[in-house]
């Protein structure tokens, strides 16, 4: 430890969850930390954030993600004297703050952990436990980089480290087995110099029961589906409210399934009976890079379903008109926080006219009155309409929402106004 230090601050917490903690940098550490891609927020915003932090129940980095994402959308990062990611909650922070996470470890203020950036160059620094978590995260975000480590660098690692990597190559709690994309990596360990690793790799392969490719899983699904006059549905509808074929849906691709059915991807998108093909079918389409497929399905879904029933990721890379229709659907969603999630980098910029369409805004005044008359708060912060509005709208709309709450009788120092005040300070 140098003269630079991390300061651990204890908060009372809220909603009966007990004490919570955040970390800040002292002056010397704040000056030494690398500059991020965005400038630090100004003094007014810093003061507003310091009020927000203990109210957000900071048990993990994710608890502050909403307000930090709002700041990022406005072009600012937090000042490290107010907050740095909790190294005990690895990978639960916005990517903007990754340089701080790695710097703290590189300079000995934190031990290497699963939240650090894993590269082929720093493999030797990891403990098996930390490597397990870091490799799992790398594989989710960059399969090519994960494969490069396995094929070209894992051989030089100690046995425990190679075993740690192998232990990540399964479907976790999704189903018993591994995904097809993991198969080549598992096969690499079938030739490992350690017998116990070879045996573990063989167990993983055997558990797949011969279904090692996306095409093999698509063939299984095709046997349970029927195509009639261009319409695609289950041959027999299951009473199981969960998909009886989850493993196969999770292990194939939209294109592979279309081919197994003798259709083009576009034909499958047009013909799928959405009321029979459950959420796994939508997940399959969401993962596809075929914009035509996603456009076809989104037009069908938007005609019949609410925003909460449509995966946000399905809209990526599509034309602005379709995204606008999706945003309108999310405006009316019962899950108010989904609006800022859908907006992503565009959050914190909705106009007053757009704010009037938010389900959260429609509930705002009644919520204030209910607190005054009945002393009844929202069930939790995610469903506080004041917070949901604050995380989505621009400054002009935020000021109008604040004025509306005050006019309804809310006291200016009410903690529920803190997120609106942060919005206005940014």
Secondary structure, 3 states (H helix, E strand, C coil): CCCCCEEEEEECCCCCCCCEEEEEECHHHHHHCCCCCCEECCHHHHHHHHHHHHHCCCCCHHHHHHHHHHHHHCCEECCCCCCECCCCCCCCCCHHHHHHHHHHHHCCCCCCCCCCCCCHHHHHHCCHHHHHHHHHHHHHHCHHHHHHHHHHCHHHCCHHHHHHHHCCCCCCCCCCCCCHHHHHHHHHHCCCCCHHHHHHHHHHHHHCCCCCCHHHHHHHHHHHEEEECCEEEECCCCCCCCCCCHHHHCCCCHHHHHHHCCCCHHHHHHHECCCCCCHHHHHHHHCCCCHHHHHHHHHHHHCCCCHHHCCHHHHCCCCHHHHHHHHHHHHCCCCCCHHHHHHHHHCCCECHHHHCCCHHHHHHHHHHHHHHHHCCCCCCHHHCHHHHHHCCECHHHHHHHHHHHHHCCCCCCCHHHHHHHHHHHC
